[in-house]
Amino acid sequence: NFQRNGVDYKSGFGNVNGEYWIGLEKLHALPPIRGRQEFLVLLEDFHGNPKYPRFEAFEVGPESQRSKLKLGSYKGDAGVSLSFHENAGFLPKNNEGPRKCFRDFKGGWGYKNCLGTNPKGFFFRSEKAPFLGSGIFWKSFVDGNSPLKSIKLLIRPKDFYPHFFCPHISFK
């Protein structure tokens, strides 16, 4: 359940072996701890088709800047939908902003005019969703209107290349 308030999104919640959010404070602290980070997203649709976007830099700003997302250059095959949210402030349940993105898309996220990606939307058991963006959503994946079966948001040091982790993806 990603319909949470700002306190939960700040500190983190969930089960690390399932649906989990590490917390905005921890995400903000990552770059100074480990050096430059990269961001990999693993997406899968209901037909078993995997795609991935990878950003060569990743940073979440401080709370005083509404935890704004900053990204580096893009590689991958899922399209740059996440780039749409770059420099957007994070909006949890108790701070929706004027467009009511949280209400419509069911999860806290760095919304900018609401939609481009929604990794925290409802999980649907089929590719049919009641309305655009209400499920797990990546606009540039396939037709852009169907929810996804799964999404994993992965962060790691930029110089880390585990071949055992995702052998089908070239990281260099």
N, C-alpha and C positions, 0 to 999 in steps of 0.2 A: 504494500500500500504506500504509494508515493504522494498521497494527499496529506501533506504534513505542514506544520507551521515553520516559521523562520528559525526558532530555537532548534528544532529537530534537524533541519537542513544545515544549520551551522555546526552542530556537534556530531551528526551522523546517526544512522539508525539501520535496523535490519539485521539479517544473519549473513555473515561473510560467505557462507556456503550456498546462498540463494539470492534473494533480492536484498541488495545492500547499497547503502549510500555512505561513503567514508566521512563526509562532512566537509563543509566549505573551509573551516579553520585548518583542517589537515591538508586539504588541497592547496590552500594558500601557502602553507609552510613547506611544501615539497621542493620547489626550486632551490631555496637556500640549503636544504639538507643534502640533496643528491646532485646538484648541478642541473643543467638544462634537461628538461623533460620532453618526451614526445607522447603523443596521444594516438592510440589506435582504437578504432571502433569495429567490432565484428558484428555484422548484420546477417540475418537469415530470413527469407520469406517463407511462406507456407508451402512452397513447392521444393524446399530444400536448397534453394539457390543462395550461396554465400556471397557477400560483397564486403569490401572494407574501405573505409577512408582512413588515411593516416596523416597526421599533421606533425611536422618536424619540430615544432615547439608548442608548448602548452603552458599556460599560466592562469591562475585564478587570482584576481586582485584582492586587496584587503576589504574587510567589511565596510570600512569608511567609503569605499568606492563601489559599494553594492556587489562585491565579488565578481567584477567584470571579467569575462573570458577573453583571453588573448591567444591567438593561434599563429603557428608558423606556416610554411608552405605546405601545400597539399600534394599527396600522392594517393593512388588507389583507384577503385573502379565503381564507387558508389555515388560519386558526385559531391559537390562542395556545399551541400545543404547546411552543414554546421557553420560555415563561414558567415551565413546570414545572421547568426546570433553573436558574432564577435563584437566585443565592446558593449554588449547589452548587459544591464544589471540583472542580477538574479532576483526573481520574484517568487517567493513562497506563498502559501495559502493566505497568510494574514497581511499580505502587502501586494495586492494584485495589480495595482496601477490602473490607468484609465480604460484599458481595453479588455479587462477581465479575462486575460489569457489563462490564468490558473483555473477559473471556473469552467471555461470551455474545453480546455485540453488536459485537465485532470492531473497536474503535477507541477511542482516547482521547477523552474528552468530559467535560463537567461533569455527571456522573450524579447524580441524586437518586432513589433507588429504581429506578434503571436506565433507565426508559423514558418518553419523551415525544417526543423526537427522536433521531435517530442519523444525522447528516450524514456520518459517516465509516464507515458500514457497507460491506459488500461491494457491488460493482457487479454486479448480475445483468442478463442480457440479455433478461429477460422479467419479467412482473409476478408470477412465482411465486418464492417464497423458501422455504428449508427450514423456517424457523420465524420467528415474529413478531419483527420488529426486527433480523434478521440482515443485511438490505440497507439501502440508503439509506432512511431512514424519517422520516416526519413524521406523528405519530399522528392529528392532526385533518384531514389531507388525505384526501378521499374517504372510504373505509371504514376507514382507519387500519390495515389489515392488509397492504397490498400495498407492495412496495418501489417507490421512485421511479426514473425513468430518469436524472434529473439534478438536481443542486443546486449553486447558486453562492451563496457567502456573501460579501456585499459591504459594505464599510465606507467611509464618506466623511464629510467635514465636513457638519454639519447644514444649512448654508446653501448647499449646492451642488446645483443643479437642471439637469442636462444633459438636454435634450429628445431629443437624438440617441441617448442611451444606451438608454433603454427607453421609446419613444414611447407604448406602450399602457398605461403606468402613470402615474397622476397622483401627483406627489410633494408637492403643496401641500395 
